[in-house]
Amino acid sequence: MMNKTRFVLIFASLFIFLVSSNSYAATESTSKTTINRLISYNQYGGGDVIFTVNNPTSGCYGYWIAKSDAGFEANLSMILAAYHSKAEVRVNGLNDQRWNGSSNFWCKLYAIEHID
């Protein structure tokens, strides 16, 4: 009985460790930066939009959003406003959701924040 309890405890601890470490490892945040490139695809991905920044993280070449994303319209508006005004932003990307449209590592946009 003791071995079974010990096994369950070890297994549960390992599971919690793996789940918690994955949730932190998936998001990368830029420092203050500006958007320097913006591309909208008509067909690829059903309307994907990609962009790059002047100060990218080491793990994200650029960022992408899909037309099917719940926050697509709001995020696209913020991206366009920042791009045209050259406003500083902070970009958070999910480095475990790669965009298939390139061999470079484009991270899925998690959040974009306009910085004063």
MDTraj code that builds the backbone (N, CA, C; nanometers):
import mdtraj as md
import numpy as np

residues = "MET MET ASN LYS THR ARG PHE VAL LEU ILE PHE ALA SER LEU PHE ILE PHE LEU VAL SER SER ASN SER TYR ALA ALA THR GLU SER THR SER LYS THR THR ILE ASN ARG LEU ILE SER TYR ASN GLN TYR GLY GLY GLY ASP VAL ILE PHE THR VAL ASN ASN PRO THR SER GLY CYS TYR GLY TYR TRP ILE ALA LYS SER ASP ALA GLY PHE GLU ALA ASN LEU SER MET ILE LEU ALA ALA TYR HIS SER LYS ALA GLU VAL ARG VAL ASN GLY LEU ASN ASP GLN ARG TRP ASN GLY SER SER ASN PHE TRP CYS LYS LEU TYR ALA ILE GLU HIS ILE ASP".split()
xyz = np.array([
    [0.0815, -0.1189, 0.0000],
    [0.0000, 0.0000, 0.0000],
    [0.0864, 0.1260, 0.0000],
    [0.1962, 0.1229, 0.0750],
    [0.2849, 0.2375, 0.0831],
    [0.3480, 0.2683, -0.0524],
    [0.3881, 0.1655, -0.1277],
    [0.4487, 0.1862, -0.2588],
    [0.3503, 0.2479, -0.3560],
    [0.2249, 0.2068, -0.3520],
    [0.1237, 0.2616, -0.4414],
    [0.0990, 0.4087, -0.4088],
    [0.0904, 0.4427, -0.2825],
    [0.0696, 0.5810, -0.2415],
    [0.1884, 0.6674, -0.2832],
    [0.3068, 0.6155, -0.2631],
    [0.4283, 0.6879, -0.3007],
    [0.4323, 0.7100, -0.4526],
    [0.3980, 0.6081, -0.5296],
    [0.3956, 0.6177, -0.6747],
    [0.2966, 0.7246, -0.7205],
    [0.1768, 0.7244, -0.6632],
    [0.0752, 0.8228, -0.7005],
    [0.1230, 0.9634, -0.6663],
    [0.1839, 0.9813, -0.5514],
    [0.2340, 1.1119, -0.5100],
    [0.3444, 1.1611, -0.6040],
    [0.4362, 1.0751, -0.6379],
    [0.5446, 1.1118, -0.7297],
    [0.4888, 1.1446, -0.8683],
    [0.3990, 1.0632, -0.9176],
    [0.3380, 1.0859, -1.0482],
    [0.2620, 1.2183, -1.0504],
    [0.1830, 1.2450, -0.9478],
    [0.1061, 1.3695, -0.9404],
    [0.1994, 1.4901, -0.9347],
    [0.3067, 1.4818, -0.8587],
    [0.4039, 1.5917, -0.8489],
    [0.4702, 1.6178, -0.9833],
    [0.5088, 1.5132, -1.0509],
    [0.5712, 1.5264, -1.1826],
    [0.4743, 1.5892, -1.2817],
    [0.3494, 1.5466, -1.2812],
    [0.2480, 1.6002, -1.3711],
    [0.2289, 1.7501, -1.3470],
    [0.2165, 1.7899, -1.2215],
    [0.1975, 1.9312, -1.1882],
    [0.3188, 2.0127, -1.2322],
    [0.4378, 1.9603, -1.2110],
    [0.5592, 2.0297, -1.2536],
    [0.5618, 2.0501, -1.4045],
    [0.5304, 1.9477, -1.4806],
    [0.5333, 1.9578, -1.6260],
    [0.4291, 2.0543, -1.6782],
    [0.3101, 2.0487, -1.6235],
    [0.2030, 2.1378, -1.6679],
    [0.2374, 2.2822, -1.6335],
    [0.2851, 2.3087, -1.5140],
    [0.3160, 2.4459, -1.4748],
    [0.4353, 2.5008, -1.5511],
    [0.5364, 2.4206, -1.5793],
    [0.6530, 2.4708, -1.6530],
    [0.6175, 2.4997, -1.7975],
    [0.5301, 2.4226, -1.8591],
    [0.4891, 2.4485, -1.9964],
    [0.4097, 2.5770, -2.0089],
    [0.3278, 2.6093, -1.9099],
    [0.2467, 2.7297, -1.9197],
    [0.3338, 2.8556, -1.9140],
    [0.4464, 2.8520, -1.8449],
    [0.5341, 2.9674, -1.8384],
    [0.6273, 2.9751, -1.9585],
    [0.6667, 2.8653, -2.0123],
    [0.7643, 2.8625, -2.1213],
    [0.7048, 2.9062, -2.2544],
    [0.5740, 2.9088, -2.2672],
    [0.5119, 2.9328, -2.3958],
    [0.5014, 3.0803, -2.4328],
    [0.5154, 3.1733, -2.3404],
    [0.4961, 3.3150, -2.3695],
    [0.6276, 3.3912, -2.3633],
    [0.6532, 3.4706, -2.4679],
    [0.7708, 3.5579, -2.4713],
    [0.7228, 3.7008, -2.4902],
    [0.7871, 3.7935, -2.4210],
    [0.7481, 3.9334, -2.4279],
    [0.8647, 4.0190, -2.4763],
    [0.8373, 4.1085, -2.5702],
    [0.9403, 4.2004, -2.6178],
    [0.9594, 4.3128, -2.5162],
    [1.0695, 4.3837, -2.5303],
    [1.0842, 4.5110, -2.4609],
    [1.0042, 4.6127, -2.5430],
    [1.0113, 4.7399, -2.5071],
    [0.9442, 4.8420, -2.5881],
    [1.0016, 4.8364, -2.7286],
    [0.9133, 4.8367, -2.8270],
    [0.9572, 4.8240, -2.9654],
    [0.8543, 4.8888, -3.0568],
    [0.8850, 4.8912, -3.1846],
    [0.7897, 4.9396, -3.2847],
    [0.7719, 4.8329, -3.3924],
    [0.6594, 4.8385, -3.4590],
    [0.6297, 4.7438, -3.5663],
    [0.6931, 4.7968, -3.6944],
    [0.7720, 4.7126, -3.7631],
    [0.8419, 4.7586, -3.8829],
    [0.7983, 4.6896, -4.0119],
    [0.7173, 4.5875, -4.0021],
    [0.6724, 4.5152, -4.1222],
    [0.5372, 4.4543, -4.0925],
    [0.4473, 4.4608, -4.1905],
    [0.3109, 4.4103, -4.1734],
    [0.2652, 4.3501, -4.3058],
    [0.2200, 4.2246, -4.3018],
    [0.1735, 4.1568, -4.4225],
    [0.0392, 4.0911, -4.3940],
    [-0.0549, 4.1100, -4.4851],
    [-0.1861, 4.0460, -4.4750],
    [-0.2015, 3.9505, -4.5927],
    [-0.2386, 3.8266, -4.5633],
    [-0.2559, 3.7254, -4.6670],
    [-0.4032, 3.7053, -4.6969],
    [-0.4367, 3.7101, -4.8228],
    [-0.5749, 3.6917, -4.8659],
    [-0.6192, 3.5466, -4.8535],
    [-0.5369, 3.4533, -4.8989],
    [-0.5749, 3.3131, -4.9023],
    [-0.5096, 3.2306, -4.7922],
    [-0.3809, 3.2549, -4.7662],
    [-0.3089, 3.1678, -4.6747],
    [-0.3691, 3.1723, -4.5354],
    [-0.4033, 3.0579, -4.4836],
    [-0.4604, 3.0488, -4.3495],
    [-0.5988, 3.1093, -4.3388],
    [-0.6597, 3.1417, -4.4502],
    [-0.7922, 3.2024, -4.4457],
    [-0.7893, 3.3500, -4.4083],
    [-0.6742, 3.4142, -4.4242],
    [-0.6635, 3.5570, -4.3952],
    [-0.5665, 3.5907, -4.2843],
    [-0.4563, 3.5166, -4.2741],
    [-0.3565, 3.5421, -4.1699],
    [-0.2913, 3.6785, -4.1883],
    [-0.2511, 3.7384, -4.0760],
    [-0.1757, 3.8635, -4.0748],
    [-0.0491, 3.8376, -3.9942],
    [0.0647, 3.8822, -4.0490],
    [0.1928, 3.8662, -3.9787],
    [0.2585, 4.0023, -3.9658],
    [0.3431, 4.0165, -3.8635],
    [0.4183, 4.1408, -3.8483],
    [0.5486, 4.1142, -3.7747],
    [0.6451, 4.2041, -3.7968],
    [0.7729, 4.1968, -3.7267],
    [0.7943, 4.3273, -3.6509],
    [0.8840, 4.3211, -3.5536],
    [0.9143, 4.4377, -3.4702],
    [1.0634, 4.4670, -3.4755],
    [1.0999, 4.5862, -3.4347],
    [1.2408, 4.6266, -3.4373],
    [1.3253, 4.5576, -3.3309],
    [1.2665, 4.5215, -3.2177],
    [1.3397, 4.4556, -3.1102],
    [1.2741, 4.3216, -3.0772],
    [1.2908, 4.2222, -3.1639],
    [1.2249, 4.0932, -3.1385],
    [1.2916, 4.0157, -3.0247],
    [1.2233, 3.9180, -2.9733],
    [1.2842, 3.8273, -2.8761],
    [1.3674, 3.7262, -2.9530],
    [1.4497, 3.6516, -2.8840],
    [1.5339, 3.5529, -2.9514],
    [1.4520, 3.4356, -3.0045],
    [1.3354, 3.4114, -2.9464],
    [1.2546, 3.2961, -2.9867],
    [1.1460, 3.3249, -3.0869],
    [1.1211, 3.4517, -3.1192],
    [1.0135, 3.4869, -3.2126],
    [1.0672, 3.5785, -3.3216],
    [1.0762, 3.5289, -3.4439],
    [1.1179, 3.6107, -3.5572],
    [1.0149, 3.7199, -3.5835],
    [0.8892, 3.6828, -3.5691],
    [0.7770, 3.7737, -3.5900],
    [0.6536, 3.7145, -3.5241],
    [0.5385, 3.7753, -3.5515],
    [0.4140, 3.7344, -3.4863],
    [0.3038, 3.7192, -3.5891],
    [0.2052, 3.6352, -3.5571],
    [0.0951, 3.6120, -3.6505],
    [-0.0372, 3.6032, -3.5772],
    [-0.1417, 3.6412, -3.6496],
    [-0.2785, 3.6236, -3.6017],
    [-0.3593, 3.5620, -3.7146],
    [-0.4573, 3.4836, -3.6774],
    [-0.5441, 3.4179, -3.7744],
    [-0.6795, 3.4869, -3.7759],
    [-0.7390, 3.4954, -3.8922],
    [-0.8711, 3.5570, -3.9073],
    [-0.9729, 3.4917, -3.8145],
    [-0.9540, 3.3648, -3.7831],
    [-1.0481, 3.2913, -3.6978],
    [-1.0274, 3.3182, -3.5485],
    [-0.9225, 3.3930, -3.5100],
    [-0.8987, 3.4246, -3.3689],
    [-1.0103, 3.5129, -3.3141],
    [-1.0509, 3.4872, -3.1911],
    [-1.1587, 3.5646, -3.1288],
    [-1.1259, 3.7139, -3.1234],
    [-1.0023, 3.7498, -3.0994],
    [-0.9637, 3.8900, -3.0878],
    [-0.9034, 3.9485, -3.2143],
    [-0.9272, 3.8861, -3.3291],
    [-0.8630, 3.9283, -3.4534],
    [-0.8857, 4.0760, -3.4843],
    [-1.0099, 4.1210, -3.4849],
    [-1.0412, 4.2592, -3.5242],
    [-0.9754, 4.3601, -3.4308],
    [-0.9855, 4.3381, -3.2992],
    [-0.9255, 4.4303, -3.2027],
    [-0.7731, 4.4308, -3.2152],
    [-0.7129, 4.3125, -3.2283],
    [-0.5673, 4.3051, -3.2410],
    [-0.5192, 4.3689, -3.3703],
    [-0.5901, 4.3444, -3.4793],
    [-0.5512, 4.4041, -3.6072],
    [-0.5594, 4.5557, -3.5991],
    [-0.6611, 4.6093, -3.5349],
    [-0.6728, 4.7542, -3.5189],
    [-0.5543, 4.8105, -3.4415],
    [-0.5155, 4.7436, -3.3349],
    [-0.4020, 4.7906, -3.2551],
    [-0.2711, 4.7797, -3.3327],
    [-0.2547, 4.6716, -3.4078],
    [-0.1337, 4.6533, -3.4891],
    [-0.1244, 4.7624, -3.5949],
    [-0.2352, 4.7882, -3.6661],
    [-0.2366, 4.8921, -3.7697],
    [-0.2084, 5.0300, -3.7112],
    [-0.2709, 5.0613, -3.5987],
    [-0.2497, 5.1924, -3.5359],
    [-0.1030, 5.2095, -3.4962],
    [-0.0448, 5.1068, -3.4364],
    [0.0946, 5.1141, -3.3943],
    [0.1888, 5.1241, -3.5144],
    [0.1592, 5.0498, -3.6181],
    [0.2434, 5.0508, -3.7378],
    [0.2446, 5.1894, -3.8031],
    [0.1264, 5.2457, -3.8242],
    [0.1178, 5.3742, -3.8942],
    [0.1681, 5.4917, -3.8104],
    [0.1504, 5.4854, -3.6797],
    [0.1931, 5.5960, -3.5946],
    [0.3348, 5.5783, -3.5413],
    [0.3953, 5.4618, -3.5682],
    [0.5285, 5.4284, -3.5155],
    [0.5301, 5.4317, -3.3627],
    [0.4149, 5.4020, -3.3010],
    [0.4023, 5.4021, -3.1554],
    [0.4745, 5.2820, -3.0956],
    [0.5237, 5.2999, -2.9738],
    [0.5894, 5.1890, -2.9050],
    [0.4855, 5.0922, -2.8510],
    [0.5193, 4.9639, -2.8632],
    [0.4326, 4.8565, -2.8151],
    [0.5173, 4.7544, -2.7405],
    [0.4496, 4.6699, -2.6678],
    [0.5104, 4.5497, -2.6096],
    [0.4272, 4.4345, -2.6637],
    [0.4934, 4.3349, -2.7207],
    [0.4249, 4.2232, -2.7842],
    [0.4525, 4.0958, -2.7063],
    [0.3478, 4.0204, -2.6786],
    [0.3601, 3.8900, -2.6136],
    [0.3209, 3.7834, -2.7151],
    [0.4095, 3.6855, -2.7341],
    [0.3841, 3.5803, -2.8310],
    [0.3929, 3.4431, -2.7688],
    [0.3188, 3.3505, -2.8249],
    [0.3215, 3.2103, -2.7826],
    [0.4222, 3.1376, -2.8703],
    [0.5347, 3.0982, -2.8115],
    [0.6409, 3.0370, -2.8912],
    [0.6181, 2.8888, -2.9176],
    [0.5070, 2.8357, -2.8708],
    [0.4765, 2.6953, -2.8979],
    [0.3685, 2.6805, -3.0053],
    [0.3320, 2.7919, -3.0712],
    [0.2326, 2.7882, -3.1785],
    [0.2908, 2.8553, -3.3020],
    [0.3721, 2.7811, -3.3726],
    [0.4455, 2.8316, -3.4886],
    [0.3535, 2.8518, -3.6086],
    [0.3810, 2.9594, -3.6847],
    [0.3085, 2.9855, -3.8088],
    [0.3692, 2.8997, -3.9183],
    [0.2867, 2.8288, -3.9917],
    [0.3350, 2.7363, -4.0943],
    [0.3700, 2.8027, -4.2272],
    [0.3494, 2.9328, -4.2394],
    [0.3721, 3.0005, -4.3665],
    [0.5171, 3.0349, -4.3952],
    [0.6102, 2.9993, -4.3071],
    [0.7503, 3.0354, -4.3255],
    [0.8398, 2.9360, -4.2539],
    [0.9648, 2.9308, -4.2963],
    [1.0608, 2.8464, -4.2253],
    [1.1144, 2.9167, -4.1008],
    [1.0982, 3.0503, -4.0925],
    [1.1358, 3.1237, -3.9710],
    [1.0341, 3.0956, -3.8617],
    [1.0702, 3.1236, -3.7385],
    [0.9819, 3.0936, -3.6272],
    [0.8961, 3.2150, -3.5921],
    [0.7738, 3.2156, -3.6428],
    [0.6758, 3.3203, -3.6162],
    [0.5882, 3.2724, -3.5014],
    [0.5792, 3.3501, -3.3942],
    [0.5005, 3.3130, -3.2766],
    [0.3568, 3.3641, -3.2891],
    [0.2652, 3.2882, -3.2361],
    [0.1242, 3.3284, -3.2318],
    [0.1102, 3.4471, -3.1373],
    [0.0432, 3.5537, -3.1808],
    [0.0231, 3.6697, -3.0952],
    [-0.0646, 3.6324, -2.9771],
    [-0.0174, 3.6645, -2.8575],
    [-0.0960, 3.6451, -2.7361],
    [-0.1580, 3.7777, -2.6933],
    [-0.0788, 3.8846, -2.6970],
    [-0.1277, 4.0171, -2.6584],
    [-0.0373, 4.1245, -2.7171],
    [-0.0957, 4.2400, -2.7417],
    [-0.0186, 4.3566, -2.7830],
    [-0.0618, 4.4733, -2.6953],
    [0.0374, 4.5492, -2.6472],
    [0.0110, 4.6581, -2.5539],
    [0.0750, 4.7854, -2.6075],
    [-0.0029, 4.8915, -2.6194],
    [0.0524, 5.0219, -2.6566],
    [0.1187, 5.0830, -2.5336],
    [0.2405, 5.1359, -2.5501],
    [0.3195, 5.1911, -2.4409],
    [0.3274, 5.3427, -2.4576],
    [0.3110, 5.4165, -2.3491],
    [0.3267, 5.5636, -2.3536],
    [0.4718, 5.6007, -2.3620],
])
top = md.Topology()
chain = top.add_chain()
for i, resn in enumerate(residues, 1):
    res = top.add_residue(resn, chain, resSeq=i)
    for name in ("N", "CA", "C"):
        top.add_atom(name, md.element.get_by_symbol(name[0]), res)
traj = md.Trajectory(xyz[None], top)
